[in-house]
Amino acid sequence: MKDRSVFQNLFSLRLEEKLYETVMQVFTISLQGKIVLTLKEALGENEEFLRNITVNSLLEMIQSPRLIDGKKEVLPSPYIQRYLSLNVIDSKYLEHVNHDTVVILNCADSSNTIKKPKEIKLTNVDDYLNDPECRSSDTPIFIINKNLCSDSEFEEICSKTSESTTVHYFKLLSDNNLEWIRSKGDVGELQNHKLDSHSKDETEFWSCTLNKSINLITGDPGMGKSELMKSLKNQCSSKHWTIIINPQDVNLLFKQSEACATSDYINLFQTFIFEKKHVYLGRLDKEFFKICSEQLRVYYVWDALDEISTKYLELVSDLIVQLSQEGFTQCVTSRKHLRSFLEKKFNTLSFSINQFNEQEQEDYIRKRLNPVVSEDNIEESIRKVKSSFASIKHIDILGIPLQIFMLTELVLQNSEVYLKLFGGSWRLTDLYHHLIEEKFMVFYEDKLCLDSQHFHLKRIFARDKGITLTHYEKLAVNLIFTDCGAIDSTDKSS
């Protein structure tokens, strides 16, 4: 017995090579409910984590994979796959490139049709990286690449340029315009050349857009930015840990920094993740997060930056930049009134979420009303709902996910009353207070995670609603019935 080792944790099992390999290939985990991974796929040979996998940990994995940080995010039902607009730049921009600019151009599909500007220096990735002569030029340098430029190649190219040199990376599209991928330096010069004709569905978007930088997504109120981030969390790599940071988290983080008088925000943020944001995590989960963080396998999602306290906006923006410099991939969402500030701060172009088109509106209404409207009457119900709002100018009410959710929620509560209302002659004011009630419920229960039926909170809910309605009614009517000039002020005030 003295010669035998005691199996205390998985690391101690490595002496039994065959048994150890079997355990590593058979026992599995699932990070945040995503695709199941074997211990070998998830960990490699990380000694510290292997020491944390005890006999009890393995016993938990016998029947099913060990869940790390819970299950997938629950998306609203039905969930309609979203489309995001791409940043497409008019190819005429290439004729106006500044002399201190490097352009990386992936043109695998149509390299022979691009009109090459005069007075440029052409090269390829290998020559640019290895030949100093190729990096010396008084004119713009175009790096033509048949294959996609990897993250590491892009970073290496940037490291070979001077601090004042701007680098833009584009993919040449079939119509000869340029899909912007990423940049080093100021992106302001690209704004005047943007086109609005291209979109991708979210699955394709995440697969080709996420990179080791900051991905900025903007949209009007009610466009579904928060739900899109939950969908991202479910879709991202099964080896990556995704953390969604909401406005309450940000406000709490920086209040904590004020209390302890520190400006070391990265260390404070990492401590906050464990002690406040993910205080429920067990020892094994925390150790796995540590591994993911060390290997830059953590996506940080900063949701609704427009809703944080204004005094913390600059601080959180600086923290996001610092995390980006550390190599972490991040997504940031905000309403559009912060777009210019955030694009300049992060040196990036933002993506925007498309409204529901007519087919998506019909699909959503059909799936939502299916429980209360018979199959025979569903098409007529869709027609009534859509025709009721077709006459309202300047804004597509049914194209905004929150609005169509609230309208169908009213029908679900009392289908007979509201379908009859939609089928006859009615005024916007007939629905106004119903919609406001729904909007407040969504804000209190989904955004603030409060129980609006609690006695004391119910009184606060009623008071806040009364105060807000007084200020909001004129703006709401103005937004619907006047020209688009009213939209900006309403967006900032909402």
C-alpha positions in Angstrom: 0.0 0.0 0.0 2.9 2.4 0.7 3.9 2.2 -3.0 0.5 3.2 -4.2 -0.5 6.8 -4.8 -3.8 8.2 -3.6 -6.2 9.6 -6.3 -6.9 13.0 -4.8 -7.4 15.0 -8.0 -7.0 14.6 -11.8 -3.4 15.8 -11.7 -2.3 13.0 -9.5 -3.8 10.5 -12.0 -1.2 11.4 -14.7 1.0 8.7 -13.4 -1.6 6.2 -14.8 -1.2 7.3 -18.4 -3.9 5.2 -20.0 -6.5 5.9 -17.3 -5.6 9.6 -17.4 -6.1 9.8 -21.2 -9.4 8.0 -20.9 -10.7 10.4 -18.3 -9.6 13.4 -20.3 -11.4 12.1 -23.4 -14.6 10.8 -21.8 -15.5 13.3 -19.1 -17.0 16.5 -20.4 -17.9 20.1 -19.5 -20.2 22.7 -21.1 -19.3 26.4 -20.7 -22.4 28.5 -20.3 -24.5 25.7 -21.9 -22.7 25.7 -25.2 -21.3 22.8 -27.2 -19.9 20.1 -24.9 -16.1 19.8 -24.7 -14.0 17.0 -23.4 -11.6 17.9 -20.6 -8.7 17.7 -23.0 -10.4 20.1 -25.5 -11.2 22.5 -22.7 -8.1 22.4 -20.6 -5.2 21.0 -22.5 -2.6 20.2 -19.7 -3.3 23.1 -17.3 -1.8 21.8 -14.1 -3.6 24.2 -11.7 -7.0 23.3 -13.1 -6.3 19.6 -13.1 -5.5 19.9 -9.4 -8.9 21.4 -8.8 -10.8 18.5 -10.4 -11.4 16.2 -7.5 -13.0 12.8 -7.2 -16.3 14.6 -6.4 -16.0 16.8 -9.5 -15.6 13.7 -11.7 -18.5 12.0 -10.0 -20.7 15.0 -11.0 -19.7 14.4 -14.7 -20.7 10.7 -14.8 -24.3 11.3 -15.8 -24.0 14.6 -17.7 -21.4 17.3 -18.6 -20.3 19.6 -15.8 -22.0 23.0 -16.4 -19.6 25.9 -16.0 -21.4 29.2 -15.2 -24.9 27.9 -15.8 -27.0 27.4 -18.9 -27.6 29.4 -22.1 -29.3 32.7 -22.0 -33.0 32.5 -22.4 -34.1 34.5 -25.5 -37.6 35.9 -26.0 -40.1 33.6 -27.8 -40.3 34.0 -30.7 -36.7 35.1 -31.4 -36.3 36.5 -34.9 -32.7 36.3 -36.3 -31.4 39.9 -36.6 -29.6 41.6 -39.4 -26.8 44.1 -38.9 -25.7 46.7 -41.4 -22.1 46.5 -42.5 -19.6 49.3 -42.8 -19.3 49.5 -46.6 -17.0 52.2 -48.0 -17.3 53.6 -51.5 -14.4 52.4 -53.5 -13.8 56.0 -54.6 -12.3 56.5 -51.2 -9.1 54.7 -52.5 -8.6 57.8 -54.8 -8.4 60.0 -51.8 -6.2 58.0 -49.4 -3.7 60.2 -47.4 0.0 59.7 -48.0 0.6 58.4 -44.4 -1.9 55.6 -44.7 -1.5 51.8 -45.2 -4.5 50.0 -46.9 -4.8 46.2 -46.5 -7.0 45.0 -49.2 -8.4 41.4 -49.3 -9.4 40.9 -52.9 -9.7 37.1 -53.3 -12.8 37.4 -55.5 -12.3 40.4 -57.7 -8.7 41.6 -57.6 -8.6 42.1 -61.4 -11.5 44.5 -61.5 -10.4 47.1 -59.0 -9.4 50.5 -60.3 -6.0 51.1 -58.9 -5.4 54.8 -57.9 -2.4 56.7 -59.2 0.7 57.3 -57.1 0.4 54.4 -54.7 2.9 51.7 -53.7 1.7 48.1 -54.1 3.0 45.2 -52.1 1.9 42.0 -50.3 1.9 41.0 -46.7 5.1 38.9 -46.7 7.1 41.6 -48.5 5.8 44.4 -46.3 6.7 42.5 -43.1 10.1 41.3 -44.2 11.5 44.0 -46.6 12.1 47.5 -45.0 12.2 48.9 -48.6 8.5 48.0 -49.1 7.6 50.0 -46.0 9.4 53.1 -47.2 7.2 55.4 -49.3 6.0 59.0 -49.7 2.7 57.7 -51.1 0.0 55.5 -49.7 0.9 51.8 -49.4 -1.6 49.2 -50.6 -1.0 45.7 -49.3 -2.9 43.4 -51.7 -3.7 40.1 -50.1 -5.5 37.1 -51.8 -6.4 35.6 -48.4 -8.0 37.1 -45.3 -5.5 38.9 -43.1 -5.3 37.1 -39.7 -5.4 39.0 -36.4 -1.7 38.3 -35.8 -0.8 39.5 -39.3 -2.8 42.7 -38.8 -1.1 43.4 -35.5 2.3 42.7 -37.0 1.7 45.1 -39.9 0.6 47.8 -37.4 3.7 47.2 -35.3 5.8 48.0 -38.4 4.2 51.4 -39.0 4.9 54.7 -37.2 2.6 56.0 -34.5 1.2 58.6 -36.9 0.4 56.1 -39.7 -3.2 55.0 -40.1 -3.9 51.4 -41.2 -7.3 50.4 -42.7 -8.2 46.8 -43.5 -10.9 46.2 -46.1 -12.4 43.3 -48.0 -13.2 44.0 -51.6 -16.9 43.1 -52.4 -18.3 41.8 -55.6 -19.6 45.3 -56.5 -16.1 46.6 -56.0 -17.0 48.5 -52.9 -15.0 47.9 -49.6 -16.2 46.2 -46.5 -14.4 47.7 -43.5 -12.9 45.1 -41.2 -10.8 47.0 -38.7 -8.3 49.9 -38.4 -5.4 51.3 -36.5 -5.8 55.1 -35.9 -8.4 57.6 -36.9 -11.5 56.2 -38.8 -13.1 59.7 -39.2 -12.0 60.0 -42.8 -14.1 56.9 -43.7 -17.4 58.4 -42.5 -17.9 60.6 -45.6 -17.5 57.5 -47.9 -19.9 55.1 -46.1 -22.7 53.3 -48.0 -25.8 51.7 -46.5 -26.6 48.9 -48.9 -25.2 45.8 -47.2 -26.3 43.7 -44.2 -25.5 40.2 -42.7 -27.6 38.0 -40.4 -26.3 37.8 -36.9 -24.8 34.3 -37.2 -22.7 35.2 -40.2 -21.9 38.6 -38.7 -20.5 37.1 -35.4 -18.5 34.4 -37.3 -16.6 36.9 -39.4 -16.7 40.2 -37.5 -15.6 39.4 -34.0 -11.9 40.0 -33.6 -9.4 41.1 -31.0 -10.7 44.6 -30.8 -13.8 46.6 -29.8 -17.0 45.9 -31.7 -19.5 48.8 -31.4 -23.2 48.2 -32.1 -25.6 51.1 -32.0 -29.4 51.3 -32.4 -32.5 53.3 -31.5 -34.5 52.6 -28.3 -36.4 49.2 -28.5 -34.3 47.8 -31.3 -33.3 44.7 -29.3 -29.7 45.4 -28.5 -29.7 43.6 -25.2 -31.4 40.5 -26.6 -28.9 40.5 -29.5 -26.1 40.4 -26.9 -27.7 37.4 -25.2 -27.9 35.7 -28.6 -24.2 36.5 -29.1 -23.4 34.9 -25.8 -25.2 31.7 -26.8 -23.5 31.6 -30.3 -19.9 32.5 -29.5 -17.1 29.9 -29.3 -17.7 27.0 -26.8 -14.2 27.7 -25.5 -14.9 31.3 -24.8 -16.5 32.7 -21.6 -18.8 35.6 -22.3 -19.6 38.1 -19.6 -22.4 40.7 -20.1 -21.8 43.8 -18.1 -25.0 45.9 -17.7 -25.3 49.6 -16.6 -25.9 48.6 -12.9 -22.6 46.7 -12.9 -20.7 49.7 -14.3 -22.2 52.2 -11.8 -21.5 49.8 -8.9 -17.9 49.2 -10.1 -17.0 52.9 -10.2 -18.7 53.7 -7.0 -16.5 51.0 -5.5 -13.5 52.6 -7.1 -14.4 55.9 -5.5 -14.8 54.2 -2.1 -11.4 52.6 -2.2 -9.7 55.6 -4.0 -8.1 53.6 -6.7 -7.4 54.2 -10.4 -6.2 50.7 -11.1 -9.4 49.9 -12.9 -8.3 46.7 -14.6 -7.5 44.9 -11.3 -10.6 46.4 -9.7 -12.7 45.2 -12.6 -11.3 41.6 -12.4 -11.9 41.6 -8.6 -15.4 42.9 -9.2 -16.1 40.0 -11.6 -15.4 37.5 -8.9 -16.7 39.2 -5.8 -19.8 41.0 -7.1 -20.8 40.0 -10.7 -20.1 36.2 -10.4 -20.1 35.8 -6.6 -22.1 32.6 -7.0 -19.3 30.8 -8.9 -17.8 27.7 -7.2 -14.0 27.1 -6.9 -13.8 25.0 -10.1 -15.7 27.6 -12.1 -13.5 30.4 -10.9 -10.4 28.5 -11.7 -11.7 27.8 -15.2 -12.4 31.5 -15.7 -8.9 32.3 -14.6 -7.6 30.0 -17.3 -9.9 31.6 -19.9 -8.7 35.1 -18.9 -5.0 34.2 -19.0 -5.6 32.8 -22.5 -7.7 35.8 -23.6 -10.7 33.5 -24.1 -13.1 35.9 -22.4 -15.6 38.1 -24.4 -16.6 41.2 -22.5 -20.0 42.6 -23.5 -20.8 46.1 -22.3 -24.5 46.5 -22.8 -26.4 49.8 -22.9 -23.5 52.2 -22.3 -25.9 55.1 -22.8 -27.7 54.1 -19.6 -24.8 54.5 -17.2 -24.2 57.6 -15.1 -22.7 60.3 -17.3 -19.8 60.9 -14.8 -18.6 57.3 -15.4 -18.8 57.3 -19.2 -15.2 58.5 -19.8 -13.9 56.1 -17.1 -15.6 53.0 -18.5 -14.5 54.0 -22.0 -10.9 54.2 -20.8 -11.3 50.7 -19.1 -12.6 49.2 -22.4 -9.6 50.6 -24.2 -7.3 49.2 -21.6 -8.9 45.7 -21.9 -8.6 46.0 -25.7 -4.9 46.7 -25.3 -4.6 43.6 -23.1 -5.9 41.6 -26.1 -9.5 41.0 -25.0 -12.4 40.9 -27.5 -15.3 43.2 -26.5 -18.7 44.3 -27.7 -20.3 47.6 -26.8 -23.9 48.6 -27.3 -25.4 52.0 -27.1 -28.1 54.2 -28.5 -27.1 56.3 -31.5 -26.6 59.6 -29.7 -23.3 58.3 -28.3 -22.1 56.9 -31.6 -19.8 59.7 -32.6 -18.2 59.9 -29.2 -17.7 56.1 -28.9 -16.4 55.7 -32.5 -13.8 58.4 -31.9 -12.9 57.0 -28.4 -12.4 53.5 -29.7 -11.1 54.3 -33.2 -13.7 52.1 -34.8 -16.8 52.2 -36.9 -20.1 51.2 -35.4 -22.6 48.6 -36.7 -26.3 49.2 -36.5 -29.2 46.7 -36.1 -31.8 46.7 -38.9 -35.5 47.0 -38.2 -37.8 44.1 -38.8 -38.7 44.0 -42.5 -42.3 43.1 -43.5 -41.7 39.4 -43.7 -40.0 39.4 -40.2 -43.0 41.4 -38.9 -45.4 38.8 -40.2 -43.4 35.9 -38.8 -43.2 37.5 -35.4 -46.9 38.3 -35.2 -47.8 34.8 -36.4 -45.6 33.1 -33.8 -46.6 35.4 -31.0 -50.4 35.2 -31.6 -50.4 31.5 -32.3 -51.5 30.5 -28.7 -54.6 32.7 -28.7 -55.6 32.9 -32.4 -56.7 29.9 -34.4 -54.9 28.8 -37.5 -57.9 29.8 -39.6 -57.9 33.4 -38.3 -54.2 34.1 -38.0 -53.7 35.6 -41.4 -56.6 38.0 -40.9 -55.2 38.9 -37.5 -51.8 39.7 -39.0 -53.6 41.9 -41.6 -55.5 43.8 -39.0 -52.4 44.5 -36.9 -50.3 45.6 -39.8 -53.0 47.8 -41.5 -53.7 49.5 -38.2 -50.2 51.1 -38.2 -49.6 51.5 -41.9 -51.0 55.0 -42.0 -48.6 56.4 -39.3 -45.9 58.3 -41.1 -42.2 58.9 -40.3 -41.7 55.8 -38.2 -42.3 52.0 -38.8 -43.8 51.1 -35.5 -43.9 47.4 -36.3 -40.3 47.4 -37.4 -39.1 48.1 -33.8 -39.0 44.9 -31.8 -40.1 46.4 -28.5 -43.1 48.1 -30.1 -44.3 45.0 -31.9 -43.7 43.0 -28.7 -45.9 45.4 -26.7 -48.7 45.4 -29.3 -48.8 41.6 -29.5 -48.7 41.4 -25.7 -51.9 43.5 -25.6 -53.5 41.0 -28.0 -52.4 38.1 -25.9 -53.9 39.6 -22.8 -57.3 40.2 -24.5 -57.4 39.1 -28.2 -61.1 39.7 -28.7 -60.9 43.4 -27.5 -57.7 44.4 -29.3 -58.2 42.6 -32.6 -61.7 44.2 -32.7 -60.1 47.6 -32.0 -57.5 47.1 -34.7 -60.2 46.0 -37.2 -62.2 49.2 -36.8 -61.7 53.0 -36.6 -59.4 54.0 -33.8 -57.0 56.7 -32.6 -53.4 56.5 -31.5 -54.5 57.8 -28.1 -56.7 54.7 -27.7 -53.5 52.6 -27.3 -51.2 55.2 -25.9 -51.6 54.5 -22.2 -51.7 50.7 -22.8 -48.3 50.9 -24.6 -46.8 53.1 -21.9 -47.9 50.6 -19.2 -46.2 47.8 -21.1 -43.0 49.9 -21.6 -42.7 50.6 -17.9 -43.3 47.0 -17.1 -40.5 46.0 -19.5 -38.1 48.6 -18.0 -38.8 47.7 -14.3 -38.9 43.9 -14.7 -36.4 43.3 -17.5 -33.9 46.2 -17.2 -33.9 46.8 -13.5 -34.9 43.2 -12.5 -37.5 44.6 -10.0 -40.8 43.1 -9.0 -43.3 45.7 -10.2 -46.1 44.0 -8.1 -44.2 44.5 -4.8 -46.3 46.8 -2.6 -43.7 49.6 -2.1 -42.2 49.2 -5.5 -45.7 49.4 -7.0 -46.1 52.9 -5.4 -42.7 54.0 -6.8 -43.7 52.5 -10.2 -46.9 54.6 -10.3 -45.1 57.8 -9.2 -42.4 57.5 -11.8 -44.8 56.7 -14.5 -46.9 59.7 -13.7 -43.9 62.1 -13.7 -42.5 60.6 -16.9 -45.9 60.7 -18.7 -46.2 64.4 -18.1 -42.9 65.1 -19.8 -43.1 62.3 -22.5 -46.6 62.8 -24.0 -45.8 65.9 -26.1 -42.5 64.4 -27.3 -44.2 61.1 -28.3 -46.9 62.8 -30.3 -44.3 65.1 -31.8 -42.2 62.2 -32.9 -45.0 60.5 -34.7 -46.7 63.5 -36.4 -43.9 65.9 -37.2 -40.8 65.8 -39.3 -37.7 63.8 -38.5 -36.1 66.8 -36.7 -37.9 65.8 -33.5 -36.2 62.4 -33.4 -32.8 63.4 -32.0 -34.1 65.4 -29.1 -36.5 62.6 -28.2 -33.8 59.9 -28.4 -31.6 61.8 -26.0 -34.4 62.5 -23.5 -35.8 59.0 -23.4 
